[in-house]
Amino acid sequence: MLALARECNADIWLFTEVHADWALPGYTTLVSEPRSGAPERKRWSGIARRDTLRVTSIPLEDPGPTDERLCLARISDPGQRRPDFLVACSVLSWSNTTWSWPTLHPPGLYDDFASRFRAVPTSHVQRIVSARRADDVVIWGGDFNQSLTGRVLGSRAGRSALLAAFDDLALDPPTANARHLIDGALSIDHLAVSSDWTEASSVTVITREDDPRQASDHALYLIDIRLRPAADA
């Protein structure tokens, strides 16, 4: 996987289900808070940026049960005249998270899967809004466990909640029509970017069948984004 990541040569990586001590040469990695009910080194989400970029971790004040699956950071390029990137990496809920996310299942907190699913993006959107500056380019991605178009993977309520979250932040998800490992299905992993800043984007999908170095049971999505000049945004 390291060799493939180096070959992809991305400026920023968003990872899910990572170890706190995992390292990619040439990059600095930040990870989310420890997972409830799991060894300390296991984390739900992480952000890696090229060492030539400046990164600031954004702490989550008064963390609640949804925050262990969010990593939030501000990334800037000191050598370029461009806005900062507010980058968020999330893992959202799926139908049975009782064993893997016990803090989301205390008695009386949420009535059902739909309410648990809505709670996570709602909370993460609030965190992003609180950290966002007027001229930030927002990048929000991760394992959302929800298709946005085509065959429903996840739930219809989850799709509506996630699309509403993107709308609330004025984000465009170029991964909406990216392919899934399942034939005929579309991605449940997404990356969305501030629509006002996005001039063009393209998505390359790499699965285990495409390249054996891609060891995950999810596809790798390599997204090339061209931003509008600051005067046009």
Secondary structure, DSSP 4 states (H G I P E B T S, - for coil): -HHHHHHHT-SEEEEEEEETT---TTEEEEE-PBPTTS-TTEEEEEEEEETTSEEEE---SS--TTGGGEEEEEEE-TTS----EEEEEEE---S--TTT-GGG--TTS-SSHHHHHHHHHHHHHHHHHHH--TTPEEEEEEE----SSSS-SS-HHHHHHHHHHHHHHTEE-TTTTPBPSSTT-B-SEEEEEETTTEEEEEEEEE-TTT-TT--SSS-EEEEEEEEPPTTT-
